Amino acid sequence: MNTEIFSLPLKRLTTAKMKSAKELLLSIWDFYRDGFRNMTWGRPLIWLILLKIFILFAILRLFFFKPAMRGLTDEQKSELVGAHLTEKTLSHTDTLTFN
């Protein structure tokens, strides 16, 4: 295994000649880009993760997580939330017994 490939970006990160944050970000980008190029399973795993995230947030939201307060004004929304918060608070304090 060629260790020179992995040490080159680290040398750039630790040099005292670094002048700006832009150079730092570029050297970090180079480090990760080179790392992903040398992976054998990296790309398929990244695509699998992105697909799962898309399914979780896009597809499931369309079918299961409908907006509960759609069509309400801001005042109606705030009253509804306030009522639910105080209702839960009151129901929890009613079950407490003080001796």
N, C-alpha and C positions, 0 to 999 in steps of 0.2 A: 504494500500500500504506500502510495506516495504521500508523505506527511507534509511536503512542501506546499501542496495545494491548500491544505487547511490552515497552515500557519501564515500565509501571505496576508489575508484580510486582518488577522489579529495583529500582525506587525503594523499594518496601517492604522489600526485603532489605537495602538499604544505609542505611536510616535509623538514626539513633542512638537513636530512641525505642523500639526493640524491647525489650520487657521480659522475655520468656521464650522458652524453646525451643519452646513450643507455638506461639507466634506465628510463629516462624521456619519451623517445619514447615508451618503453614498457608499461609504465603506461598509456600513452595516448591511445595506441592500446587497452589495457584492458578496458579502459573507453568506447570506441566506440563499442568494441565487446560485452560487457555486455549490452550496450544500445540497440544494434540491436537484441540481443537475447530476450530482454523483449518486443520488438515491436510486435504488432499483424499484422500490414499491412506493416511492414518494408521490408521484403523480396520480396513480390510481386511488391512493388513499385520500389525497386532497380532493379529488373529484367526488369520491364517495361521501366525504364529510360535507361538501358543498351541496350535494344532492339531498342529503338528509336534512340539512338546515332549510333548504328550499321547501321540502315536503312539510316540515314542522311549521314553518311560519306562513307559507303561502297557501298550500292546499288545505291543511287542517283548519286554518282560520276561516276559509271560505265556507266550509261545511259545518263546523262545530261551534265556532266562537262568534256568534252573531252579536253585534253591538246591542246591549240591553237598553240603552237610553237613547236610541235613535229616534229622532223626531221631537225630542223634548227641548225646551228652551234652557238657557243657562240657569235661570232661576228655579225651574222645575228640577233640573239635575241636582242643584245644590240642596234643595229641600229633600229630595229622595235620599241622597247620601246622608244628610244629617239625620233623617228619620231612621235609617238603617243603623247608623252608628249608635244613636241613643237607645234604640230598641234592643240592640245586643247588649249594651252596657246595663240597661235596666234589668234585662232578663238574667244577667250574671249576678247582679247584686241581690235579686230576689231569692236566689237559691242559697245565699250565704246565711248562716245562722250565727248570731252573736250570743255568747253566754256571759 
